[in-house]
Amino acid sequence: MAFTQIQKLQLNNQVDRILHMPGNFRGGNLEMTMVFDYAMDIGQLKEDAGQIIAALKAHSPVFQNVRFNGVKWKGDSSIINQVTPMTFVQIGKFFEEENPHVPSQAGAKNLVILLEQLKLFHARSKLILILTQGQYQISDKEAAKSALTPFLKQKILFLESDRIRTGMQIFMELI
C-alpha cells in the first residue's frame, strides 16, 4: 500500500498522541519497536516500512536518533527480535535474510503470542508499530487483554493495509 498524504498525517497524529501521553516519553533518545508481519509480500513490506520511517523522520527531529527494535513476525513459533539502525530498515537491508531456511508460516497467526512477546521483551519501548495486513486471529480474548494491560494498549499502533488502529481500539473490541 502506498501511503497517501492523509495516511501519513494520520500516522503522525497517532504517533504524537502516543508520545505525548502522560508518563510516556520525556525527551532524550526514543526507544521504539516496529513489528513486520512476514505474511505480507516482502517487496511491499520494504516499501511500506521505508515510507513509514521517512514520514516519521520528516515529521519530528525525535526520530533522528532512535534505539530501534525490529521484530520479524514470521509465525507463532518464529518471532525474531533485532536491534538495528532505522536506516537499515528504510533502505531494505534489514529484510535480507541471514537465516533463509526459517520460512514464514502460512495462514493466520495468533496475535496473543505476539502481544505476550512484546510485553515481555519490548515494554521499555515508548512506541510500538505493527505493520501487518490484519490477517491474524485472537485465540484467547482474556490472554490478549492481559497482554495489552496495563500499558501496552497505549503504545501500540496497528498499521494495517487499509486502516490505522490503536491498541486501545483492539482492547475495546475484546471487551
Order of alpha helices (4+ residues) and beta strands (2+ residues): alpha-beta-alpha-beta-beta-alpha-beta-alpha-beta-beta-alpha-beta-beta-alpha
